[in-house]
Amino acid sequence: MPQKKNTDTRPLFTIISVSKDNLDGLKATEKSIHDAKITDYEWIVIDGNSQDGTAAYLKTHENVTYISEDDHGIYDAMNKAIPLANGIYTIFMNAGDCFAQRIVMQKVARAAQFEPSLIYGDALEQCPIKPDQLVFKAARKHHQIHRGLFTHHQAMFYRTDLLKTFNYNCMYKIAADYDLTLRFLKEHPRAVYIPRAVCIFAAGGVSQQFEKRGRIEQQLIRRNELGYSWFNNKSIALTQRLASFIKNRMPPVYWWIRTHTPHTHA
């Protein structure tokens, strides 16, 4: 298939970072943007009125658009950022999250020429029992979104003009990214998978701290958006609880399985 030449004058990528009293994490995210050799982008930072010098730090940057004010949580902050986005594709890379590889952005740029609604890839995670070790987490196919997010939110690029017709539902405190992505793909299902790790996911985020609440919210989302029955919801939740039990009660076993299991995009 011939590649489509991009004549759009907008930046190719909008990178949105949400931060709250995490200046070190924000600096790590900024460094990863530079290390990934991304040039055709804009960076938007939504800071929750941090008291650690974040606003003063951002004020010294000419290449960042930022807001520093109180908000009602991470998804409210993301909603503030979406209308500001000018890039053709938008990715949410929050303070502490980093891009994984230089080459992946070249792959994403090639995929963007065909204008899919969503581009996504794999992820790397920090291993809690060996903090210096990164564990590969393969994406599932996006058609399996009924099981939950098929990859990390930080490994997804949404086409911005389509994303702007959606908002994160702040009723969900943990799973609003799942809810938005599910609704997004219901209306715009043309997604492309990039077989590369896009992000390094920082351990200890709210989704990991409040796994049980996240599972409950996912069940509600599946019922509301997919019409799932109690039985279907509980079947998925049972599998999720089993994985969570092994992860929390037998972490060496869980991470050994993760590091020794071959992964495919399936």
C-alpha positions as a Markdown table, in Angstrom:
| # | Residue | x | y | z |
|---|---|---|---|---|
| 1 | Met | 0.0 | 0.0 | 0.0 |
| 2 | Pro | 1.5 | 3.4 | -0.9 |
| 3 | Gln | 2.2 | 5.7 | 2.0 |
| 4 | Lys | 0.2 | 8.9 | 2.2 |
| 5 | Lys | 2.2 | 12.0 | 2.4 |
| 6 | Asn | 1.3 | 14.2 | 5.4 |
| 7 | Thr | 0.7 | 17.8 | 4.4 |
| 8 | Asp | -0.9 | 18.8 | 7.7 |
| 9 | Thr | 0.9 | 21.7 | 9.4 |
| 10 | Arg | -0.1 | 20.5 | 12.9 |
| 11 | Pro | 2.4 | 18.6 | 15.0 |
| 12 | Leu | 2.1 | 14.9 | 14.6 |
| 13 | Phe | 1.9 | 14.2 | 18.4 |
| 14 | Thr | 0.4 | 15.9 | 21.4 |
| 15 | Ile | 1.9 | 14.5 | 24.6 |
| 16 | Ile | -0.3 | 15.1 | 27.6 |
| 17 | Ser | 1.2 | 14.8 | 31.1 |
| 18 | Val | -0.8 | 15.0 | 34.3 |
| 19 | Ser | 1.2 | 15.7 | 37.5 |
| 20 | Lys | 0.6 | 16.4 | 41.1 |
| 21 | Asp | 3.6 | 17.0 | 43.5 |
| 22 | Asn | 5.8 | 14.8 | 41.3 |
| 23 | Leu | 8.4 | 17.1 | 39.8 |
| 24 | Asp | 11.0 | 14.3 | 39.7 |
| 25 | Gly | 8.6 | 12.1 | 37.7 |
| 26 | Leu | 7.8 | 15.0 | 35.4 |
| 27 | Lys | 11.5 | 15.5 | 34.7 |
| 28 | Ala | 11.9 | 11.8 | 33.9 |
| 29 | Thr | 9.0 | 12.0 | 31.5 |
| 30 | Glu | 10.5 | 15.1 | 29.8 |
| 31 | Lys | 13.9 | 13.4 | 29.5 |
| 32 | Ser | 12.3 | 10.4 | 27.8 |
| 33 | Ile | 10.6 | 12.6 | 25.3 |
| 34 | His | 14.0 | 14.0 | 24.4 |
| 35 | Asp | 15.7 | 10.6 | 24.5 |
| 36 | Ala | 13.1 | 9.2 | 22.1 |
| 37 | Lys | 14.2 | 11.9 | 19.6 |
| 38 | Ile | 10.6 | 13.1 | 19.1 |
| 39 | Thr | 10.6 | 16.4 | 17.2 |
| 40 | Asp | 7.2 | 16.8 | 15.7 |
| 41 | Tyr | 5.2 | 17.2 | 18.9 |
| 42 | Glu | 3.7 | 19.5 | 21.5 |
| 43 | Trp | 3.8 | 18.9 | 25.2 |
| 44 | Ile | 0.8 | 19.8 | 27.5 |
| 45 | Val | 1.2 | 19.5 | 31.2 |
| 46 | Ile | -1.8 | 19.7 | 33.6 |
| 47 | Asp | -0.5 | 20.2 | 37.1 |
| 48 | Gly | -2.7 | 19.9 | 40.1 |
| 49 | Asn | -1.4 | 23.0 | 41.9 |
| 50 | Ser | 1.7 | 21.2 | 43.1 |
| 51 | Gln | 3.7 | 22.6 | 46.0 |
| 52 | Asp | 7.0 | 21.1 | 45.0 |
| 53 | Gly | 8.1 | 23.7 | 42.5 |
| 54 | Thr | 6.5 | 22.2 | 39.4 |
| 55 | Ala | 4.9 | 25.4 | 38.2 |
| 56 | Ala | 8.1 | 27.4 | 38.6 |
| 57 | Tyr | 10.0 | 24.6 | 36.7 |
| 58 | Leu | 7.4 | 24.7 | 33.8 |
| 59 | Lys | 7.6 | 28.5 | 33.7 |
| 60 | Thr | 11.2 | 28.2 | 32.5 |
| 61 | His | 10.2 | 26.1 | 29.4 |
| 62 | Glu | 9.2 | 27.7 | 26.2 |
| 63 | Asn | 8.1 | 24.4 | 24.5 |
| 64 | Val | 5.4 | 23.4 | 26.9 |
| 65 | Thr | 1.7 | 24.5 | 27.4 |
| 66 | Tyr | 0.7 | 24.1 | 31.0 |
| 67 | Ile | -2.0 | 24.7 | 33.5 |
| 68 | Ser | -1.3 | 24.7 | 37.3 |
| 69 | Glu | -4.4 | 24.8 | 39.4 |
| 70 | Asp | -6.6 | 22.7 | 41.6 |
| 71 | Asp | -8.5 | 20.0 | 40.0 |
| 72 | His | -10.8 | 17.1 | 40.9 |
| 73 | Gly | -8.4 | 14.3 | 40.1 |
| 74 | Ile | -6.4 | 12.7 | 37.2 |
| 75 | Tyr | -9.3 | 12.4 | 34.8 |
| 76 | Asp | -10.6 | 15.9 | 35.4 |
| 77 | Ala | -7.0 | 17.1 | 34.6 |
| 78 | Met | -7.0 | 15.0 | 31.4 |
| 79 | Asn | -10.4 | 16.6 | 30.4 |
| 80 | Lys | -8.8 | 20.0 | 30.8 |
| 81 | Ala | -6.0 | 19.0 | 28.4 |
| 82 | Ile | -8.0 | 17.5 | 25.5 |
| 83 | Pro | -9.4 | 20.8 | 24.2 |
| 84 | Leu | -5.8 | 22.2 | 24.1 |
| 85 | Ala | -4.4 | 19.4 | 21.9 |
| 86 | Asn | -3.4 | 20.4 | 18.4 |
| 87 | Gly | -1.5 | 17.3 | 17.4 |
| 88 | Ile | -2.8 | 14.8 | 14.9 |
| 89 | Tyr | -2.5 | 12.1 | 17.5 |
| 90 | Thr | -2.6 | 12.4 | 21.3 |
| 91 | Ile | -1.0 | 10.2 | 23.9 |
| 92 | Phe | -1.3 | 10.5 | 27.7 |
| 93 | Met | 2.1 | 10.1 | 29.3 |
| 94 | Asn | 1.8 | 11.1 | 32.9 |
| 95 | Ala | 4.6 | 12.2 | 35.3 |
| 96 | Gly | 6.9 | 9.3 | 35.9 |
| 97 | Asp | 5.9 | 7.4 | 32.7 |
| 98 | Cys | 8.4 | 7.2 | 30.0 |
| 99 | Phe | 8.7 | 6.3 | 26.3 |
| 100 | Ala | 10.4 | 2.9 | 25.9 |
| 101 | Gln | 12.3 | 3.1 | 22.7 |
| 102 | Arg | 13.4 | 5.5 | 20.1 |
| 103 | Ile | 12.4 | 3.4 | 17.1 |
| 104 | Val | 8.8 | 3.0 | 18.3 |
| 105 | Met | 7.9 | 6.6 | 17.4 |
| 106 | Gln | 9.1 | 6.1 | 13.8 |
| 107 | Lys | 6.8 | 3.0 | 13.7 |
| 108 | Val | 3.9 | 5.1 | 15.0 |
| 109 | Ala | 4.6 | 7.9 | 12.6 |
| 110 | Arg | 4.4 | 5.4 | 9.7 |
| 111 | Ala | 1.1 | 4.0 | 10.9 |
| 112 | Ala | -0.3 | 7.5 | 11.3 |
| 113 | Gln | 0.0 | 8.1 | 7.6 |
| 114 | Phe | -3.0 | 5.8 | 7.1 |
| 115 | Glu | -5.1 | 7.7 | 9.6 |
| 116 | Pro | -6.4 | 5.0 | 11.9 |
| 117 | Ser | -8.5 | 6.1 | 14.8 |
| 118 | Leu | -6.2 | 4.5 | 17.4 |
| 119 | Ile | -2.6 | 3.3 | 17.3 |
| 120 | Tyr | -1.3 | 1.1 | 20.2 |
| 121 | Gly | 1.6 | -1.0 | 21.2 |
| 122 | Asp | 3.1 | -3.1 | 24.0 |
| 123 | Ala | 4.5 | -1.9 | 27.3 |
| 124 | Leu | 7.3 | -2.3 | 29.8 |
| 125 | Glu | 6.6 | -2.4 | 33.5 |
| 126 | Gln | 8.8 | -1.8 | 36.5 |
| 127 | Cys | 9.1 | -5.1 | 38.5 |
| 128 | Pro | 8.3 | -4.3 | 42.2 |
| 129 | Ile | 10.5 | -7.1 | 43.6 |
| 130 | Lys | 13.4 | -6.1 | 41.3 |
| 131 | Pro | 13.1 | -2.4 | 40.7 |
| 132 | Asp | 16.0 | -2.3 | 38.2 |
| 133 | Gln | 14.2 | -4.9 | 36.0 |
| 134 | Leu | 11.7 | -4.1 | 33.3 |
| 135 | Val | 9.1 | -6.7 | 32.4 |
| 136 | Phe | 7.5 | -6.9 | 29.0 |
| 137 | Lys | 3.7 | -6.7 | 28.8 |
| 138 | Ala | 2.3 | -7.6 | 25.5 |
| 139 | Ala | -0.8 | -6.0 | 24.2 |
| 140 | Arg | -3.9 | -8.0 | 23.5 |
| 141 | Lys | -5.9 | -7.4 | 20.4 |
| 142 | His | -8.1 | -4.3 | 20.8 |
| 143 | His | -11.1 | -6.5 | 19.9 |
| 144 | Gln | -10.7 | -8.0 | 23.4 |
| 145 | Ile | -11.5 | -4.8 | 25.1 |
| 146 | His | -14.4 | -6.5 | 26.9 |
| 147 | Arg | -11.7 | -8.1 | 29.1 |
| 148 | Gly | -10.3 | -4.7 | 30.2 |
| 149 | Leu | -7.8 | -2.4 | 28.7 |
| 150 | Phe | -5.8 | -4.4 | 26.1 |
| 151 | Thr | -2.6 | -2.4 | 26.8 |
| 152 | His | -1.5 | 0.4 | 29.1 |
| 153 | His | -3.2 | 3.7 | 28.6 |
| 154 | Gln | 0.3 | 5.2 | 28.1 |
| 155 | Ala | 0.7 | 2.9 | 25.0 |
| 156 | Met | -2.2 | 4.3 | 23.1 |
| 157 | Phe | -2.3 | 7.2 | 20.5 |
| 158 | Tyr | -5.8 | 8.5 | 19.9 |
| 159 | Arg | -6.6 | 10.5 | 16.8 |
| 160 | Thr | -7.1 | 13.9 | 18.3 |
| 161 | Asp | -10.0 | 15.2 | 16.2 |
| 162 | Leu | -12.0 | 12.1 | 17.3 |
| 163 | Leu | -10.8 | 12.2 | 20.9 |
| 164 | Lys | -12.1 | 15.8 | 21.2 |
| 165 | Thr | -15.7 | 14.4 | 21.0 |
| 166 | Phe | -15.2 | 12.4 | 24.2 |
| 167 | Asn | -14.5 | 13.2 | 27.8 |
| 168 | Tyr | -13.3 | 11.0 | 30.7 |
| 169 | Asn | -16.3 | 10.2 | 33.0 |
| 170 | Cys | -15.0 | 11.4 | 36.4 |
| 171 | Met | -17.6 | 9.2 | 38.1 |
| 172 | Tyr | -15.0 | 6.5 | 37.6 |
| 173 | Lys | -12.0 | 7.1 | 39.8 |
| 174 | Ile | -9.9 | 4.2 | 38.5 |
| 175 | Ala | -11.3 | 2.9 | 35.2 |
| 176 | Ala | -12.3 | 6.1 | 33.4 |
| 177 | Asp | -9.5 | 5.4 | 30.8 |
| 178 | Tyr | -11.1 | 2.0 | 30.1 |
| 179 | Asp | -14.6 | 3.6 | 29.8 |
| 180 | Leu | -13.4 | 6.3 | 27.4 |
| 181 | Thr | -11.4 | 3.8 | 25.2 |
| 182 | Leu | -14.3 | 1.4 | 25.1 |
| 183 | Arg | -16.7 | 4.2 | 23.9 |
| 184 | Phe | -14.1 | 5.5 | 21.5 |
| 185 | Leu | -13.6 | 2.2 | 19.8 |
| 186 | Lys | -17.3 | 1.5 | 19.6 |
| 187 | Glu | -17.6 | 4.6 | 17.4 |
| 188 | His | -14.2 | 4.5 | 15.7 |
| 189 | Pro | -13.0 | 0.9 | 15.6 |
| 190 | Arg | -10.2 | 1.2 | 13.0 |
| 191 | Ala | -7.1 | 0.6 | 15.2 |
| 192 | Val | -3.5 | -0.4 | 14.3 |
| 193 | Tyr | -1.2 | -2.4 | 16.5 |
| 194 | Ile | 2.6 | -1.6 | 16.6 |
| 195 | Pro | 4.6 | -4.6 | 17.7 |
| 196 | Arg | 6.9 | -2.5 | 20.0 |
| 197 | Ala | 7.0 | -1.4 | 23.6 |
| 198 | Val | 5.7 | 2.2 | 23.6 |
| 199 | Cys | 6.0 | 3.1 | 27.3 |
| 200 | Ile | 7.7 | 2.2 | 30.5 |
| 201 | Phe | 4.9 | 2.2 | 33.1 |
| 202 | Ala | 5.8 | 3.6 | 36.5 |
| 203 | Ala | 4.8 | 1.2 | 39.3 |
| 204 | Gly | 2.5 | 2.3 | 42.1 |
| 205 | Gly | -0.1 | 4.2 | 40.2 |
| 206 | Val | -3.7 | 4.4 | 41.4 |
| 207 | Ser | -4.9 | 1.5 | 39.2 |
| 208 | Gln | -2.4 | -0.7 | 41.1 |
| 209 | Gln | -3.2 | 0.7 | 44.5 |
| 210 | Phe | -7.0 | 0.2 | 44.1 |
| 211 | Glu | -7.3 | -2.9 | 42.0 |
| 212 | Lys | -10.6 | -4.0 | 43.6 |
| 213 | Arg | -12.3 | -0.7 | 43.0 |
| 214 | Gly | -11.0 | -0.8 | 39.4 |
| 215 | Arg | -12.6 | -4.2 | 38.8 |
| 216 | Ile | -15.9 | -3.1 | 40.2 |
| 217 | Glu | -15.9 | 0.0 | 38.0 |
| 218 | Gln | -15.0 | -2.2 | 35.0 |
| 219 | Gln | -18.0 | -4.4 | 35.7 |
| 220 | Leu | -20.3 | -1.3 | 35.8 |
| 221 | Ile | -18.8 | -0.1 | 32.5 |
| 222 | Arg | -19.3 | -3.4 | 30.8 |
| 223 | Arg | -22.9 | -3.5 | 31.9 |
| 224 | Asn | -23.6 | 0.0 | 30.8 |
| 225 | Glu | -21.7 | 0.1 | 27.5 |
| 226 | Leu | -21.8 | -3.6 | 26.4 |
| 227 | Gly | -25.0 | -4.8 | 28.1 |
| 228 | Tyr | -23.0 | -7.6 | 29.9 |
| 229 | Ser | -25.0 | -9.9 | 32.2 |
| 230 | Trp | -24.1 | -10.5 | 35.8 |
| 231 | Phe | -22.7 | -13.9 | 34.9 |
| 232 | Asn | -20.5 | -12.6 | 32.1 |
| 233 | Asn | -19.2 | -9.8 | 34.3 |
| 234 | Lys | -18.4 | -12.2 | 37.2 |
| 235 | Ser | -16.6 | -14.6 | 34.8 |
| 236 | Ile | -14.2 | -11.9 | 33.8 |
| 237 | Ala | -13.9 | -10.6 | 37.3 |
| 238 | Leu | -13.0 | -14.0 | 38.6 |
| 239 | Thr | -10.1 | -14.3 | 36.2 |
| 240 | Gln | -8.9 | -10.8 | 37.2 |
| 241 | Arg | -9.1 | -11.6 | 40.9 |
| 242 | Leu | -7.1 | -14.8 | 40.5 |
| 243 | Ala | -4.3 | -12.9 | 38.7 |
| 244 | Ser | -4.5 | -10.2 | 41.5 |
| 245 | Phe | -4.3 | -12.9 | 44.2 |
| 246 | Ile | -1.2 | -14.5 | 42.7 |
| 247 | Lys | 0.4 | -11.0 | 42.2 |
| 248 | Asn | -0.3 | -9.8 | 45.7 |
| 249 | Arg | 0.2 | -13.1 | 47.8 |
| 250 | Met | 2.8 | -14.8 | 45.7 |
| 251 | Pro | 4.7 | -12.0 | 43.9 |
| 252 | Pro | 7.8 | -14.0 | 43.1 |
| 253 | Val | 5.6 | -16.6 | 41.3 |
| 254 | Tyr | 3.7 | -13.9 | 39.5 |
| 255 | Trp | 6.7 | -12.1 | 38.2 |
| 256 | Trp | 8.5 | -15.3 | 37.4 |
| 257 | Ile | 5.6 | -16.3 | 35.2 |
| 258 | Arg | 5.5 | -12.8 | 33.6 |
| 259 | Thr | 9.2 | -12.9 | 32.8 |
| 260 | His | 9.3 | -16.5 | 31.5 |
| 261 | Thr | 6.1 | -16.7 | 29.5 |
| 262 | Pro | 6.4 | -16.1 | 25.7 |
| 263 | His | 4.0 | -13.4 | 24.5 |
| 264 | Thr | 2.1 | -13.0 | 21.3 |
| 265 | His | -0.3 | -10.4 | 20.1 |
| 266 | Ala | -3.4 | -12.6 | 20.7 |
